[in-house]
Amino acid sequence: MADPIDPVVDVALISPNSYLSLTPNNYNIDFLKFRCKHQIVFEILSRHLLCRALTATVEVPVIYLQQVWHTIKYISDKRNKIEKLEAFVDTIPLALTTNSLLLLLNLPDAIFYDRATFKPEIPYDQLLREVHALGYDGSLTKVTAFNRRHLLPIWFTFFIILNCCLSSNTKYIDQCSTTFLCIFHGVTYHRQNFIPYMRFLQLAIDQLMTSNSQIPRRRSHQVCTSHKMRLIVNEPKDNPNLHPIPIPNTLLAYARPTTPSVEFHRNIIDQQASVVRPAPAGPTHGAQPERR
């Protein structure tokens, strides 16, 4: 049964004059309908640790989303090692911490790790150097100079998906921040020392509503629906002058090993390994007699 709308009660939560624009951002991806040029990207991300963060979506009343944005506060207590965001859903407090977000997104070891176990972002120069090494056709001396169009097509596809789904950006062309470039770097290099602090307020609100039956469902109210990402257009062409690093085995390990795209990229790794394999050290025809 739909809950009746009571304007007086609604205004007590948040005035309509305080509503913010719901500009599409933080897209989710449907891997059953998603299409892209590089199948290997689909194979990896659909089984990656970030899969839920890329795909999870739920509808919640718009009024609760607006209320959270209106009441949210950052709380830091260094003495007691407390760092969190607090807001309200109806009359129930909502707390968001690093650990609660990890649990919400099914990221590994969320129960066993606290904030202190995560290392800080990598040095700035190393970040730029290693992103460039992926296959970047241009100079990359600072993050503000980063342009996704200079990435090798396969890394371009990775970046577009992650940037649209794991950030609050509203357009594909939004400028990349240092924090997000660290997230992109962490995924591509399979680093576990970064925290993808993603804005999945709808999931957090739904979780709170599920665990607190006293929060009205407001089924007659307008709901907020996530926008899906289904197609990547204008993917750049391969640059024959670039010599990027291959997709690491640690990243390929997420995909099903028997798929043609995975086998293709593993062959590339094997071919490159055979080229740089050093010659065996020491004598090759047995020990030589000692000269006197």
C-alpha positions in Angstrom: 0.0 0.0 0.0 1.3 3.4 -0.9 2.1 5.8 1.9 -0.1 9.0 1.7 1.9 12.2 1.1 1.8 14.6 3.9 3.2 18.0 2.8 3.6 19.2 6.4 5.7 16.2 7.4 7.8 16.5 4.2 8.5 20.2 4.7 9.6 19.4 8.3 12.4 17.2 6.8 13.5 19.6 4.1 11.9 22.6 2.4 11.3 22.2 -1.3 13.1 25.5 -1.7 16.3 23.8 -0.5 16.2 21.0 -3.1 19.3 20.6 -5.2 19.4 19.7 -8.9 19.6 16.0 -9.6 22.1 16.2 -12.4 22.9 12.7 -13.7 26.2 11.5 -12.2 27.8 8.4 -10.6 26.5 6.2 -13.4 26.1 2.4 -13.0 26.8 -0.1 -15.7 24.7 -3.1 -16.8 27.2 -5.7 -18.1 24.3 -7.6 -19.8 23.6 -4.7 -22.1 26.9 -2.8 -22.1 28.8 -2.6 -25.4 32.4 -1.5 -26.0 35.1 -2.1 -28.6 37.5 -4.0 -26.3 35.9 -7.2 -25.0 38.8 -7.7 -22.5 37.6 -4.6 -20.5 34.2 -6.2 -20.1 35.7 -9.6 -19.1 37.9 -8.0 -16.4 35.5 -5.5 -14.9 32.5 -7.8 -14.8 34.4 -10.1 -12.4 36.5 -7.4 -10.7 36.4 -6.6 -7.0 34.8 -3.3 -8.0 32.0 -5.0 -9.9 29.4 -4.2 -7.3 30.6 -0.6 -7.1 30.2 -0.4 -10.8 26.8 -2.1 -11.1 24.8 -1.7 -7.8 21.8 0.5 -7.9 18.6 1.0 -6.0 15.7 3.4 -6.0 15.1 5.6 -2.9 12.7 8.5 -2.4 14.1 11.8 -3.7 13.2 13.5 -0.4 15.6 11.3 1.5 18.4 12.0 -0.9 17.7 15.7 -0.6 17.6 15.5 3.1 20.9 13.7 3.3 22.6 16.4 1.1 21.0 19.1 3.2 22.0 17.6 6.6 25.4 16.0 5.9 28.3 17.0 8.1 31.9 15.9 8.3 33.0 14.8 11.8 36.7 14.3 12.7 37.9 13.3 16.2 41.6 12.6 15.9 42.0 11.8 19.5 39.5 8.9 19.2 40.5 8.2 15.6 36.9 8.9 14.4 36.4 10.2 10.9 33.0 10.1 9.3 30.1 11.8 7.5 26.8 12.1 9.3 23.4 13.0 8.0 19.7 12.1 8.6 17.2 10.0 6.8 13.8 11.0 8.2 14.6 11.1 12.0 17.3 8.3 11.9 21.0 9.3 11.7 23.1 7.9 8.8 26.8 7.5 9.4 29.3 6.9 6.6 32.8 5.8 7.4 35.5 4.2 5.3 34.7 0.8 6.6 30.9 1.1 6.1 31.5 2.1 2.5 33.8 -0.9 2.0 31.2 -3.2 3.4 28.4 -1.5 1.4 30.3 -2.1 -1.8 31.5 -5.7 -1.0 35.2 -4.7 -1.2 37.5 -7.3 0.3 38.8 -7.4 3.9 36.5 -4.5 4.9 35.9 -6.2 8.3 39.6 -6.8 9.1 41.1 -3.5 8.0 40.8 -0.1 9.6 41.8 3.2 8.0 45.4 3.0 9.3 46.2 -0.1 7.2 45.7 1.8 4.0 48.8 3.5 2.6 48.5 7.1 1.4 48.4 8.0 -2.3 51.6 7.2 -4.2 54.1 10.0 -4.9 52.8 12.5 -7.5 55.7 12.0 -9.9 55.3 8.2 -9.7 51.6 8.5 -10.4 52.2 10.5 -13.6 55.1 8.3 -14.7 53.2 5.1 -14.3 49.9 6.4 -15.9 52.1 7.6 -18.9 53.7 4.1 -19.1 50.3 2.5 -19.6 50.3 4.0 -23.1 49.8 7.8 -23.1 50.5 9.7 -26.3 51.6 13.1 -25.0 53.3 14.9 -22.3 52.0 14.3 -18.7 53.8 16.6 -16.3 50.8 17.4 -14.1 47.3 16.0 -13.5 45.7 19.1 -14.9 47.3 18.3 -18.3 45.8 14.8 -18.3 43.5 14.1 -21.3 41.9 10.7 -21.6 42.0 11.1 -25.5 45.8 10.5 -25.2 45.3 7.1 -23.6 45.8 3.9 -25.6 42.2 2.8 -26.6 42.0 -0.1 -24.2 43.0 2.1 -21.2 40.7 4.9 -22.5 37.8 2.4 -22.2 38.9 1.5 -18.7 39.1 5.2 -17.7 35.8 6.2 -19.1 33.9 3.4 -17.3 35.6 4.1 -14.0 35.3 7.8 -14.2 31.6 7.7 -15.0 30.7 5.0 -12.5 32.9 5.7 -9.5 32.9 9.5 -9.3 30.4 12.3 -9.0 31.3 13.6 -12.5 28.3 14.7 -14.5 29.8 14.3 -18.0 32.4 12.2 -19.7 34.5 15.3 -20.4 34.8 16.3 -16.7 38.4 17.1 -15.7 40.2 14.3 -13.9 41.3 15.0 -10.3 44.4 13.7 -8.6 42.3 11.5 -6.4 40.5 9.9 -9.3 43.7 9.4 -11.3 45.0 7.5 -8.2 41.8 5.3 -8.4 42.4 4.7 -12.1 46.1 3.9 -11.4 45.2 1.6 -8.5 42.8 -0.5 -10.7 45.1 -0.7 -13.7 48.2 -1.6 -11.7 46.1 -3.8 -9.3 47.3 -1.8 -6.3 45.4 -2.5 -3.0 46.7 0.7 -1.2 44.0 3.1 -2.2 40.5 3.8 -0.9 37.9 4.3 -3.6 35.7 6.6 -1.5 32.6 6.6 -3.8 29.4 8.5 -3.4 26.8 5.8 -3.3 24.3 7.6 -1.0 21.4 5.8 -2.5 22.8 2.4 -1.5 23.6 3.8 2.0 20.1 5.2 2.4 18.5 2.0 1.3 20.6 0.0 3.7 19.6 2.2 6.6 15.9 2.0 5.6 16.1 -1.8 5.4 17.6 -2.0 8.9 15.2 0.6 10.4 11.5 -0.2 9.9 10.5 3.0 11.6 11.6 5.0 8.6 8.6 5.6 6.4 8.9 4.0 3.0 7.2 7.0 1.2 6.1 4.8 -1.7 4.0 7.5 -3.2 6.9 9.9 -3.5 9.2 10.4 -6.5 12.2 8.1 -6.5 15.7 8.7 -7.7 16.9 6.3 -10.4 20.5 5.8 -11.4 21.6 6.5 -14.9 23.1 3.6 -16.8 26.2 3.6 -18.9 25.7 1.3 -21.9 27.9 2.4 -24.8 31.3 4.1 -25.3 31.5 6.2 -28.4 34.4 7.9 -30.2 37.0 5.5 -28.9 40.4 6.6 -30.2 42.4 4.5 -32.7 45.5 2.6 -31.8 48.8 4.5 -32.2 51.4 2.3 -33.8 54.2 4.5 -32.3 53.2 3.8 -28.7 54.8 0.9 -26.8 52.6 0.5 -23.8 52.9 -2.0 -21.0 50.6 -5.1 -21.6 47.6 -5.7 -19.3 49.2 -7.2 -16.1 48.5 -10.9 -15.3 47.1 -9.7 -12.0 44.4 -7.8 -13.9 43.8 -10.6 -16.4 43.3 -13.0 -13.5 39.8 -11.6 -12.9 38.6 -12.6 -16.3 37.6 -16.1 -17.4 40.9 -17.6 -18.6 39.4 -19.4 -21.6 37.9 -16.4 -23.3 39.6 -15.5 -26.6 40.3 -11.9 -25.5 42.1 -13.1 -22.4 44.1 -15.7 -24.4 45.1 -13.0 -26.9 46.5 -10.7 -24.2 48.3 -13.5 -22.4 50.0 -14.3 -25.6 51.2 -10.7 -25.8 52.7 -11.0 -22.3 54.4 -14.3 -23.3 55.8 -12.8 -26.5 57.2 -9.8 -24.7 58.7 -12.0 -21.9 60.5 -14.1 -24.5 62.0 -11.1 -26.1 63.5 -9.7 -22.9 64.4 -13.1 -21.4 68.2 -12.8 -20.4 70.7 -15.3 -21.7 71.7 -18.0 -19.3 74.7 -17.2 -17.1 77.9 -19.3 -16.9 79.4 -21.8 -19.3 77.1 -23.5 -21.8 79.1 -26.5 -22.6 80.0 -27.9 -19.2 82.8 -26.9 -16.9 86.1 -25.9 -18.6 89.4 -27.3 -17.4 91.4 -25.0 -15.2 94.5 -23.6 -16.9 97.8 -23.7 -15.1 
